[in-house]
Amino acid sequence: MRTTRALAASAAAVALVGLAAPTAAAWDQPSSVTAAPSSVARGGQLVLTVSGGDACTMTGSTISSNAFPTTNLTSMGGTTATATVRVNSNASPGSYSVTTHCEGKRKTFNGVFTVIGGVRGGLGGSSSTGATPTDIAIGGGLVTAAVVGGGVFWMRRRSENKI
């Protein structure tokens, strides 16, 4: 009787390990995605490199993100593939993840690149659209001080006796 229980327990353990093995050997390709540059302005160009397995070097492999449209990957030989993308001009600033679609499988990589806000043109990169009331008050005060100071200087020189 004892032998039967031990044999049944061993069979259950082997079955449990056997069923868990496919989960442990889950699809791990590709192993990394890198972006150059890692920070890009809205509307800028980005080169994504996928490496670590030949799954994404096959025809039909794509890469996608919320910041750019789905783009085909191009094999660079070996286990590397690349894609050149243009970031949407209306992409919100922040960190973005990318998803690879290779051999019918998807894998997401978080925080691959960062979209930064563009510089406002025409005002030297300032964040306001003109002079603020504080700027006007300071400028007006400086002009008034210059006029008063110049007037006092001119009046004092005028009253000096000339020899």
FIDRENMAR-274381 format. One record per residue (C-alpha): chain; x, y, z; residue number from 1. Coordinates in nm, 3 decimals, always signed. Example, Ala and Ser with C-alpha at 12.3 -4.5 7.8 and 13.67 -1.06 7.14 Angstrom:
2
<atom><mol>A</mol><c1>+1.230</c1><c2>-0.450</c2><c3>+0.780</c3><seq>1</seq></atom>
<atom><mol>A</mol><c1>+1.367</c1><c2>-0.106</c2><c3>+0.714</c3><seq>2</seq></atom>
END
This chain:
163
<atom><mol>A</mol><c1>+0.000</c1><c2>+0.000</c2><c3>+0.000</c3><seq>1</seq></atom>
<atom><mol>A</mol><c1>+0.283</c1><c2>+0.237</c2><c3>+0.085</c3><seq>2</seq></atom>
<atom><mol>A</mol><c1>+0.451</c1><c2>+0.175</c2><c3>-0.247</c3><seq>3</seq></atom>
<atom><mol>A</mol><c1>+0.133</c1><c2>+0.263</c2><c3>-0.432</c3><seq>4</seq></atom>
<atom><mol>A</mol><c1>+0.101</c1><c2>+0.598</c2><c3>-0.253</c3><seq>5</seq></atom>
<atom><mol>A</mol><c1>+0.465</c1><c2>+0.686</c2><c3>-0.316</c3><seq>6</seq></atom>
<atom><mol>A</mol><c1>+0.429</c1><c2>+0.590</c2><c3>-0.681</c3><seq>7</seq></atom>
<atom><mol>A</mol><c1>+0.112</c1><c2>+0.799</c2><c3>-0.717</c3><seq>8</seq></atom>
<atom><mol>A</mol><c1>+0.278</c1><c2>+1.102</c2><c3>-0.552</c3><seq>9</seq></atom>
<atom><mol>A</mol><c1>+0.580</c1><c2>+1.068</c2><c3>-0.781</c3><seq>10</seq></atom>
<atom><mol>A</mol><c1>+0.358</c1><c2>+1.043</c2><c3>-1.089</c3><seq>11</seq></atom>
<atom><mol>A</mol><c1>+0.166</c1><c2>+1.356</c2><c3>-0.981</c3><seq>12</seq></atom>
<atom><mol>A</mol><c1>+0.493</c1><c2>+1.548</c2><c3>-0.931</c3><seq>13</seq></atom>
<atom><mol>A</mol><c1>+0.625</c1><c2>+1.443</c2><c3>-1.272</c3><seq>14</seq></atom>
<atom><mol>A</mol><c1>+0.296</c1><c2>+1.544</c2><c3>-1.436</c3><seq>15</seq></atom>
<atom><mol>A</mol><c1>+0.303</c1><c2>+1.883</c2><c3>-1.262</c3><seq>16</seq></atom>
<atom><mol>A</mol><c1>+0.660</c1><c2>+1.953</c2><c3>-1.375</c3><seq>17</seq></atom>
<atom><mol>A</mol><c1>+0.578</c1><c2>+1.831</c2><c3>-1.726</c3><seq>18</seq></atom>
<atom><mol>A</mol><c1>+0.280</c1><c2>+2.066</c2><c3>-1.752</c3><seq>19</seq></atom>
<atom><mol>A</mol><c1>+0.480</c1><c2>+2.363</c2><c3>-1.621</c3><seq>20</seq></atom>
<atom><mol>A</mol><c1>+0.768</c1><c2>+2.316</c2><c3>-1.868</c3><seq>21</seq></atom>
<atom><mol>A</mol><c1>+0.596</c1><c2>+2.481</c2><c3>-2.168</c3><seq>22</seq></atom>
<atom><mol>A</mol><c1>+0.521</c1><c2>+2.786</c2><c3>-1.955</c3><seq>23</seq></atom>
<atom><mol>A</mol><c1>+0.885</c1><c2>+2.813</c2><c3>-1.848</c3><seq>24</seq></atom>
<atom><mol>A</mol><c1>+0.998</c1><c2>+2.787</c2><c3>-2.209</c3><seq>25</seq></atom>
<atom><mol>A</mol><c1>+0.775</c1><c2>+3.076</c2><c3>-2.319</c3><seq>26</seq></atom>
<atom><mol>A</mol><c1>+0.862</c1><c2>+3.272</c2><c3>-2.632</c3><seq>27</seq></atom>
<atom><mol>A</mol><c1>+1.153</c1><c2>+3.500</c2><c3>-2.544</c3><seq>28</seq></atom>
<atom><mol>A</mol><c1>+1.239</c1><c2>+3.647</c2><c3>-2.882</c3><seq>29</seq></atom>
<atom><mol>A</mol><c1>+1.340</c1><c2>+3.923</c2><c3>-2.929</c3><seq>30</seq></atom>
<atom><mol>A</mol><c1>+1.538</c1><c2>+3.997</c2><c3>-2.615</c3><seq>31</seq></atom>
<atom><mol>A</mol><c1>+1.576</c1><c2>+4.375</c2><c3>-2.656</c3><seq>32</seq></atom>
<atom><mol>A</mol><c1>+1.461</c1><c2>+4.683</c2><c3>-2.845</c3><seq>33</seq></atom>
<atom><mol>A</mol><c1>+1.674</c1><c2>+4.998</c2><c3>-2.848</c3><seq>34</seq></atom>
<atom><mol>A</mol><c1>+1.599</c1><c2>+5.343</c2><c3>-2.985</c3><seq>35</seq></atom>
<atom><mol>A</mol><c1>+1.840</c1><c2>+5.597</c2><c3>-3.133</c3><seq>36</seq></atom>
<atom><mol>A</mol><c1>+1.809</c1><c2>+5.865</c2><c3>-3.015</c3><seq>37</seq></atom>
<atom><mol>A</mol><c1>+1.643</c1><c2>+5.765</c2><c3>-2.689</c3><seq>38</seq></atom>
<atom><mol>A</mol><c1>+1.475</c1><c2>+6.109</c2><c3>-2.664</c3><seq>39</seq></atom>
<atom><mol>A</mol><c1>+1.305</c1><c2>+6.258</c2><c3>-2.967</c3><seq>40</seq></atom>
<atom><mol>A</mol><c1>+1.088</c1><c2>+6.564</c2><c3>-3.033</c3><seq>41</seq></atom>
<atom><mol>A</mol><c1>+0.738</c1><c2>+6.531</c2><c3>-3.174</c3><seq>42</seq></atom>
<atom><mol>A</mol><c1>+0.760</c1><c2>+6.481</c2><c3>-3.549</c3><seq>43</seq></atom>
<atom><mol>A</mol><c1>+1.121</c1><c2>+6.359</c2><c3>-3.518</c3><seq>44</seq></atom>
<atom><mol>A</mol><c1>+1.277</c1><c2>+6.049</c2><c3>-3.671</c3><seq>45</seq></atom>
<atom><mol>A</mol><c1>+1.368</c1><c2>+5.744</c2><c3>-3.464</c3><seq>46</seq></atom>
<atom><mol>A</mol><c1>+1.565</c1><c2>+5.428</c2><c3>-3.551</c3><seq>47</seq></atom>
<atom><mol>A</mol><c1>+1.452</c1><c2>+5.119</c2><c3>-3.357</c3><seq>48</seq></atom>
<atom><mol>A</mol><c1>+1.678</c1><c2>+4.813</c2><c3>-3.340</c3><seq>49</seq></atom>
<atom><mol>A</mol><c1>+1.533</c1><c2>+4.474</c2><c3>-3.244</c3><seq>50</seq></atom>
<atom><mol>A</mol><c1>+1.783</c1><c2>+4.207</c2><c3>-3.143</c3><seq>51</seq></atom>
<atom><mol>A</mol><c1>+1.813</c1><c2>+3.872</c2><c3>-2.971</c3><seq>52</seq></atom>
<atom><mol>A</mol><c1>+1.653</c1><c2>+3.608</c2><c3>-3.190</c3><seq>53</seq></atom>
<atom><mol>A</mol><c1>+1.577</c1><c2>+3.545</c2><c3>-3.553</c3><seq>54</seq></atom>
<atom><mol>A</mol><c1>+1.197</c1><c2>+3.561</c2><c3>-3.515</c3><seq>55</seq></atom>
<atom><mol>A</mol><c1>+1.180</c1><c2>+3.932</c2><c3>-3.602</c3><seq>56</seq></atom>
<atom><mol>A</mol><c1>+1.411</c1><c2>+3.901</c2><c3>-3.902</c3><seq>57</seq></atom>
<atom><mol>A</mol><c1>+1.138</c1><c2>+3.718</c2><c3>-4.095</c3><seq>58</seq></atom>
<atom><mol>A</mol><c1>+0.932</c1><c2>+3.896</c2><c3>-4.361</c3><seq>59</seq></atom>
<atom><mol>A</mol><c1>+0.611</c1><c2>+4.039</c2><c3>-4.220</c3><seq>60</seq></atom>
<atom><mol>A</mol><c1>+0.753</c1><c2>+4.128</c2><c3>-3.878</c3><seq>61</seq></atom>
<atom><mol>A</mol><c1>+0.637</c1><c2>+4.468</c2><c3>-3.753</c3><seq>62</seq></atom>
<atom><mol>A</mol><c1>+0.685</c1><c2>+4.709</c2><c3>-3.464</c3><seq>63</seq></atom>
<atom><mol>A</mol><c1>+0.424</c1><c2>+4.948</c2><c3>-3.325</c3><seq>64</seq></atom>
<atom><mol>A</mol><c1>+0.367</c1><c2>+5.209</c2><c3>-3.055</c3><seq>65</seq></atom>
<atom><mol>A</mol><c1>+0.113</c1><c2>+5.474</c2><c3>-2.957</c3><seq>66</seq></atom>
<atom><mol>A</mol><c1>+0.363</c1><c2>+5.736</c2><c3>-3.079</c3><seq>67</seq></atom>
<atom><mol>A</mol><c1>+0.400</c1><c2>+5.611</c2><c3>-3.440</c3><seq>68</seq></atom>
<atom><mol>A</mol><c1>+0.214</c1><c2>+5.391</c2><c3>-3.689</c3><seq>69</seq></atom>
<atom><mol>A</mol><c1>+0.287</c1><c2>+5.020</c2><c3>-3.731</c3><seq>70</seq></atom>
<atom><mol>A</mol><c1>+0.608</c1><c2>+4.981</c2><c3>-3.932</c3><seq>71</seq></atom>
<atom><mol>A</mol><c1>+0.772</c1><c2>+4.681</c2><c3>-4.103</c3><seq>72</seq></atom>
<atom><mol>A</mol><c1>+1.103</c1><c2>+4.557</c2><c3>-3.964</c3><seq>73</seq></atom>
<atom><mol>A</mol><c1>+1.398</c1><c2>+4.512</c2><c3>-4.201</c3><seq>74</seq></atom>
<atom><mol>A</mol><c1>+1.644</c1><c2>+4.230</c2><c3>-4.136</c3><seq>75</seq></atom>
<atom><mol>A</mol><c1>+2.004</c1><c2>+4.342</c2><c3>-4.086</c3><seq>76</seq></atom>
<atom><mol>A</mol><c1>+2.142</c1><c2>+3.987</c2><c3>-4.091</c3><seq>77</seq></atom>
<atom><mol>A</mol><c1>+2.195</c1><c2>+3.754</c2><c3>-3.801</c3><seq>78</seq></atom>
<atom><mol>A</mol><c1>+1.950</c1><c2>+3.821</c2><c3>-3.520</c3><seq>79</seq></atom>
<atom><mol>A</mol><c1>+1.900</c1><c2>+4.195</c2><c3>-3.574</c3><seq>80</seq></atom>
<atom><mol>A</mol><c1>+1.623</c1><c2>+4.391</c2><c3>-3.745</c3><seq>81</seq></atom>
<atom><mol>A</mol><c1>+1.562</c1><c2>+4.767</c2><c3>-3.767</c3><seq>82</seq></atom>
<atom><mol>A</mol><c1>+1.287</c1><c2>+5.011</c2><c3>-3.848</c3><seq>83</seq></atom>
<atom><mol>A</mol><c1>+1.299</c1><c2>+5.386</c2><c3>-3.907</c3><seq>84</seq></atom>
<atom><mol>A</mol><c1>+0.986</c1><c2>+5.565</c2><c3>-3.786</c3><seq>85</seq></atom>
<atom><mol>A</mol><c1>+0.859</c1><c2>+5.921</c2><c3>-3.763</c3><seq>86</seq></atom>
<atom><mol>A</mol><c1>+0.700</c1><c2>+6.013</c2><c3>-3.430</c3><seq>87</seq></atom>
<atom><mol>A</mol><c1>+0.350</c1><c2>+6.160</c2><c3>-3.463</c3><seq>88</seq></atom>
<atom><mol>A</mol><c1>+0.350</c1><c2>+6.539</c2><c3>-3.445</c3><seq>89</seq></atom>
<atom><mol>A</mol><c1>+0.066</c1><c2>+6.524</c2><c3>-3.192</c3><seq>90</seq></atom>
<atom><mol>A</mol><c1>+0.233</c1><c2>+6.268</c2><c3>-2.961</c3><seq>91</seq></atom>
<atom><mol>A</mol><c1>+0.219</c1><c2>+6.365</c2><c3>-2.595</c3><seq>92</seq></atom>
<atom><mol>A</mol><c1>+0.550</c1><c2>+6.415</c2><c3>-2.416</c3><seq>93</seq></atom>
<atom><mol>A</mol><c1>+0.650</c1><c2>+6.115</c2><c3>-2.205</c3><seq>94</seq></atom>
<atom><mol>A</mol><c1>+0.793</c1><c2>+5.764</c2><c3>-2.209</c3><seq>95</seq></atom>
<atom><mol>A</mol><c1>+0.663</c1><c2>+5.516</c2><c3>-2.467</c3><seq>96</seq></atom>
<atom><mol>A</mol><c1>+0.667</c1><c2>+5.139</c2><c3>-2.502</c3><seq>97</seq></atom>
<atom><mol>A</mol><c1>+0.691</c1><c2>+4.947</c2><c3>-2.829</c3><seq>98</seq></atom>
<atom><mol>A</mol><c1>+0.539</c1><c2>+4.613</c2><c3>-2.930</c3><seq>99</seq></atom>
<atom><mol>A</mol><c1>+0.702</c1><c2>+4.370</c2><c3>-3.171</c3><seq>100</seq></atom>
<atom><mol>A</mol><c1>+0.485</c1><c2>+4.140</c2><c3>-3.385</c3><seq>101</seq></atom>
<atom><mol>A</mol><c1>+0.703</c1><c2>+3.849</c2><c3>-3.503</c3><seq>102</seq></atom>
<atom><mol>A</mol><c1>+0.593</c1><c2>+3.505</c2><c3>-3.625</c3><seq>103</seq></atom>
<atom><mol>A</mol><c1>+0.240</c1><c2>+3.568</c2><c3>-3.500</c3><seq>104</seq></atom>
<atom><mol>A</mol><c1>+0.356</c1><c2>+3.652</c2><c3>-3.147</c3><seq>105</seq></atom>
<atom><mol>A</mol><c1>+0.360</c1><c2>+3.987</c2><c3>-2.965</c3><seq>106</seq></atom>
<atom><mol>A</mol><c1>+0.612</c1><c2>+4.114</c2><c3>-2.713</c3><seq>107</seq></atom>
<atom><mol>A</mol><c1>+0.600</c1><c2>+4.457</c2><c3>-2.547</c3><seq>108</seq></atom>
<atom><mol>A</mol><c1>+0.904</c1><c2>+4.650</c2><c3>-2.422</c3><seq>109</seq></atom>
<atom><mol>A</mol><c1>+0.833</c1><c2>+4.937</c2><c3>-2.180</c3><seq>110</seq></atom>
<atom><mol>A</mol><c1>+1.010</c1><c2>+5.274</c2><c3>-2.172</c3><seq>111</seq></atom>
<atom><mol>A</mol><c1>+1.207</c1><c2>+5.230</c2><c3>-2.494</c3><seq>112</seq></atom>
<atom><mol>A</mol><c1>+1.208</c1><c2>+5.599</c2><c3>-2.591</c3><seq>113</seq></atom>
<atom><mol>A</mol><c1>+1.089</c1><c2>+5.937</c2><c3>-2.466</c3><seq>114</seq></atom>
<atom><mol>A</mol><c1>+0.902</c1><c2>+6.205</c2><c3>-2.660</c3><seq>115</seq></atom>
<atom><mol>A</mol><c1>+0.994</c1><c2>+6.557</c2><c3>-2.553</c3><seq>116</seq></atom>
<atom><mol>A</mol><c1>+0.795</c1><c2>+6.873</c2><c3>-2.620</c3><seq>117</seq></atom>
<atom><mol>A</mol><c1>+0.901</c1><c2>+7.090</c2><c3>-2.910</c3><seq>118</seq></atom>
<atom><mol>A</mol><c1>+1.030</c1><c2>+7.444</c2><c3>-2.880</c3><seq>119</seq></atom>
<atom><mol>A</mol><c1>+0.783</c1><c2>+7.721</c2><c3>-2.953</c3><seq>120</seq></atom>
<atom><mol>A</mol><c1>+0.915</c1><c2>+7.907</c2><c3>-3.254</c3><seq>121</seq></atom>
<atom><mol>A</mol><c1>+0.908</c1><c2>+8.281</c2><c3>-3.313</c3><seq>122</seq></atom>
<atom><mol>A</mol><c1>+0.959</c1><c2>+8.388</c2><c3>-2.954</c3><seq>123</seq></atom>
<atom><mol>A</mol><c1>+1.303</c1><c2>+8.247</c2><c3>-2.890</c3><seq>124</seq></atom>
<atom><mol>A</mol><c1>+1.162</c1><c2>+7.942</c2><c3>-2.720</c3><seq>125</seq></atom>
<atom><mol>A</mol><c1>+0.970</c1><c2>+8.135</c2><c3>-2.456</c3><seq>126</seq></atom>
<atom><mol>A</mol><c1>+0.667</c1><c2>+7.973</c2><c3>-2.307</c3><seq>127</seq></atom>
<atom><mol>A</mol><c1>+0.445</c1><c2>+8.282</c2><c3>-2.309</c3><seq>128</seq></atom>
<atom><mol>A</mol><c1>+0.295</c1><c2>+8.459</c2><c3>-2.607</c3><seq>129</seq></atom>
<atom><mol>A</mol><c1>+0.412</c1><c2>+8.811</c2><c3>-2.523</c3><seq>130</seq></atom>
<atom><mol>A</mol><c1>+0.505</c1><c2>+9.048</c2><c3>-2.243</c3><seq>131</seq></atom>
<atom><mol>A</mol><c1>+0.328</c1><c2>+8.983</c2><c3>-1.915</c3><seq>132</seq></atom>
<atom><mol>A</mol><c1>+0.189</c1><c2>+9.267</c2><c3>-1.699</c3><seq>133</seq></atom>
<atom><mol>A</mol><c1>+0.487</c1><c2>+9.224</c2><c3>-1.466</c3><seq>134</seq></atom>
<atom><mol>A</mol><c1>+0.730</c1><c2>+9.265</c2><c3>-1.758</c3><seq>135</seq></atom>
<atom><mol>A</mol><c1>+0.551</c1><c2>+9.582</c2><c3>-1.867</c3><seq>136</seq></atom>
<atom><mol>A</mol><c1>+0.555</c1><c2>+9.727</c2><c3>-1.512</c3><seq>137</seq></atom>
<atom><mol>A</mol><c1>+0.927</c1><c2>+9.659</c2><c3>-1.471</c3><seq>138</seq></atom>
<atom><mol>A</mol><c1>+1.008</c1><c2>+9.809</c2><c3>-1.812</c3><seq>139</seq></atom>
<atom><mol>A</mol><c1>+0.793</c1><c2>+10.114</c2><c3>-1.743</c3><seq>140</seq></atom>
<atom><mol>A</mol><c1>+0.963</c1><c2>+10.166</c2><c3>-1.405</c3><seq>141</seq></atom>
<atom><mol>A</mol><c1>+1.308</c1><c2>+10.149</c2><c3>-1.563</c3><seq>142</seq></atom>
<atom><mol>A</mol><c1>+1.213</c1><c2>+10.399</c2><c3>-1.835</c3><seq>143</seq></atom>
<atom><mol>A</mol><c1>+1.065</c1><c2>+10.635</c2><c3>-1.574</c3><seq>144</seq></atom>
<atom><mol>A</mol><c1>+1.379</c1><c2>+10.611</c2><c3>-1.358</c3><seq>145</seq></atom>
<atom><mol>A</mol><c1>+1.597</c1><c2>+10.686</c2><c3>-1.661</c3><seq>146</seq></atom>
<atom><mol>A</mol><c1>+1.390</c1><c2>+10.992</c2><c3>-1.757</c3><seq>147</seq></atom>
<atom><mol>A</mol><c1>+1.387</c1><c2>+11.130</c2><c3>-1.401</c3><seq>148</seq></atom>
<atom><mol>A</mol><c1>+1.759</c1><c2>+11.064</c2><c3>-1.355</c3><seq>149</seq></atom>
<atom><mol>A</mol><c1>+1.842</c1><c2>+11.226</c2><c3>-1.689</c3><seq>150</seq></atom>
<atom><mol>A</mol><c1>+1.624</c1><c2>+11.529</c2><c3>-1.606</c3><seq>151</seq></atom>
<atom><mol>A</mol><c1>+1.791</c1><c2>+11.580</c2><c3>-1.266</c3><seq>152</seq></atom>
<atom><mol>A</mol><c1>+2.136</c1><c2>+11.548</c2><c3>-1.422</c3><seq>153</seq></atom>
<atom><mol>A</mol><c1>+2.048</c1><c2>+11.796</c2><c3>-1.698</c3><seq>154</seq></atom>
<atom><mol>A</mol><c1>+1.894</c1><c2>+12.050</c2><c3>-1.454</c3><seq>155</seq></atom>
<atom><mol>A</mol><c1>+2.201</c1><c2>+12.040</c2><c3>-1.225</c3><seq>156</seq></atom>
<atom><mol>A</mol><c1>+2.441</c1><c2>+12.092</c2><c3>-1.513</c3><seq>157</seq></atom>
<atom><mol>A</mol><c1>+2.236</c1><c2>+12.380</c2><c3>-1.648</c3><seq>158</seq></atom>
<atom><mol>A</mol><c1>+2.252</c1><c2>+12.575</c2><c3>-1.322</c3><seq>159</seq></atom>
<atom><mol>A</mol><c1>+2.630</c1><c2>+12.556</c2><c3>-1.283</c3><seq>160</seq></atom>
<atom><mol>A</mol><c1>+2.817</c1><c2>+12.885</c2><c3>-1.313</c3><seq>161</seq></atom>
<atom><mol>A</mol><c1>+3.053</c1><c2>+12.898</c2><c3>-1.599</c3><seq>162</seq></atom>
<atom><mol>A</mol><c1>+3.380</c1><c2>+13.087</c2><c3>-1.562</c3><seq>163</seq></atom>
END
